[in-house]
């Protein structure tokens, strides 16, 4: 696969900046479209899905569990809205304050998924980030995110069984220099996975994470 021909890398993450800056203006339209497409709701104890394939490999980002029934109180829970063909288009995280929640909306393209993340309060809406996952042959090849705290991008290599094997990328913010990094994933017995990462200038990789992969990423399965 020739990654140089794909819309991934530092130059293409800049494409998300105007989408991020214009998201508030489009918020009513995006919410209405997502809710209109929802055919089934699913509740979970905390987030379980994310466009970033590496999200739940981070120790502080353990995925939740799907609820068997509707919780008595939605505080602290997450609900996911799926279309009739099983695509996730809406996510809402509830807090202990009823007027305060987090909403993520997903838009599907031919070979990518775009997401908008918002923080909703009783007095205002805020845009948290705008992200894009790029997929080829049902496996992720790139991820980009532009947000209020900075930006980052990854490119991925996957093994024959669609498991991530290697990645590289950059991260930065308006007031700091970009940081380059690369990493590899090693799969052990009993579902254990190790993530080894090396930043530019580091003499050797360091173990970023070691544990079990507790969630799969459903977004990869949305493409034939």
N, C-alpha and C positions, 0 to 999 in steps of 0.2 A: 504494500500500500504506500503510495507516494503522499506523505503528509504535507509536503510543501504546496500541494494544490488545494488543500482544505482550508476553510476560514478559521484557522486556529493560530494562536500565537499572540505576541504583544500588540501587533498592529491591529488585529481584529477585535481584541477586547475593547479597544477604543470605540468600536461600533455600538457598544452597550451604553456609553456615556449619555448620548442624547435620548435614548430610551429611558434611562434612569431619571434624567432631568425632566422628561415629559410625562412621567408615570402618574403624577398626581392629577394632571388635567384629564387623563384617560381613566382614572379610577372608577367613576360610576359606570362607564361603558364596560370595563373589564369585569367588574363584579357582576353586573347584570348578565353578561354573556356566559360567565362560568356557572352561575346559579341556574341559568336556563338549561344548561346541558347536563346537570346532575340528575342521575336516575337512581342512585343508591348512595346512602351515607354509611360510613364505617367509623366507629369510635375506637380510640386507642388511649392508653395511659400516658403516652408522650409521643413525640414525632417518631415515625418509623421509616418514612420515605424522604429522599433528598436527591436533587439532580446531581449533586457532587458525589461521584462513586466512592470517594475517600472519606466522606463525612462521618460515617459511623465506625470508621477504623480509629477514630480519635478517642482516647480513654474517657474524656469528659462528655462525650456525645453518644452515650449508650441508647440504642433504640428502645421504644416502649413495646407494649403488647396489645394486640387487638382485643377489644372487649366483646364478650359473648352476648351482652345485652346493653341497653341504653343505661348509662350511669345516672344515679339519682340526682347528682349535682355535676354540672359540666366543668366546674372550676378545676383547673389543672389538667383537663383532658384535651384531646385533639380529635376533631372530626375531619374525615376525608370524603370528598365528593367524587364519585366515579360516573362516567358516562355509561350508556347501555353496552358499549363494547369493551368496558373495563379500563378505560383511560382515566387516570387521576387528573382532575382539572381544578380542584378547589381544596385547600387545606385551611383550617381555622383552629388556632390554639387559644384556648380559654384561660383566663387568669382568675384570681380570687376576686378581682374587681369586675363586675358584670359588664361595664362599659369599656373595658380594656381588653383587647385581643390582638392576635397576630394572624394575618391572612396572606396566603400565597396562592397565586393564580397561575395556571399552566396553559401554554398555547403551543399546539403541535404544528410543526412544519413538515416538509417532505423528509428531511434528514436531520432534524434538530427539534429540541423542545426549549421554549423560552419561558422564563418564569419572572413574575413580579412579586416581591414580598413587601407587605405594608404593615405598619403598626397603627392600630385604630384605637382612639380614645374618645371620650365624650366631647372633647373640644376640638380635636384636629386629627388629620391623617398624616402619617409620615411614611416615606419610602425607605425601606431598609436596604434593598439591593435589587438588581436586575441580573439574571443569570441565563446562561445558555449551555445546554449539553448537545454535543454533536456526535452522531452515531453513524457507523457504517457497518452493514452486514450484521445488525443486531448487537454490536459491541460498541462501547464508548471509545472515541478517538480524541475527544477534546472537551474541555470544560472551561468556561469563562464566567467571571463575576465582577460586576462593578457596583460598589455600594458606598454608603455614607462613611465607612471606615477605611476605604481603599479599594484596591482591585487585585485580582490574581487570575492566572490561567494555568491550565495543565494540558499536556498531551499524554496519551496513554498507549501502551502496548498490551495486548491481551494474548493469552495462550489459546490453544485450539478449543478448549472447553469454555471459552468466553470469560475466563477469570483474569483479572488484572495481574500483570506481571511486572511492568515497569512504568514509570512516569517521569516527566520533567516539567518545569514551569518557572514562573516568575511571580513575585508579589511586590506590591508597593502602594504608596499613597502620595498625595499631592505634595506633602512636605518632607518626603524622604526618598532616598535612592532605591531603585528596584533591587530586589534580592533574587538571585537565581538559585535553583535547587533541582535535585533529581533523586529518585528513589526506586527501590525494588521491593516486591512482596514475595515472601517465602511461605509456602503452605506446609504445615506440619501435620502430624497425626492428631486425631480427635478434634478436627476443626480449628486447630490453632493456626493463626497467621501472624507473621512478623513483618513489620514495615521498617525498612532501613533507608534512611534519608541522608543525603550529603549536600550541603550548601556549597556554593562556589567559594573556593579558598580553603575548605575544610580538608584536613589530611586524610581522614577516614570517615566512612558513614557511621551514623549513630542510630541506635534502635529507637525509633519514634513510638512504636506501639507493639505490644505482643498480647494477643488474646484471641477470643473466638469471634468470628463474624456472626453477629446475631440477626442480621437482616439482609435480605437481597434487595437489589435495586429494580423495581418493576418497570422503570422507564426504558430499560434496554429491550424489553419484550414488546414494545409498541411498534417496532419496525420489522417488516418481513425480511 
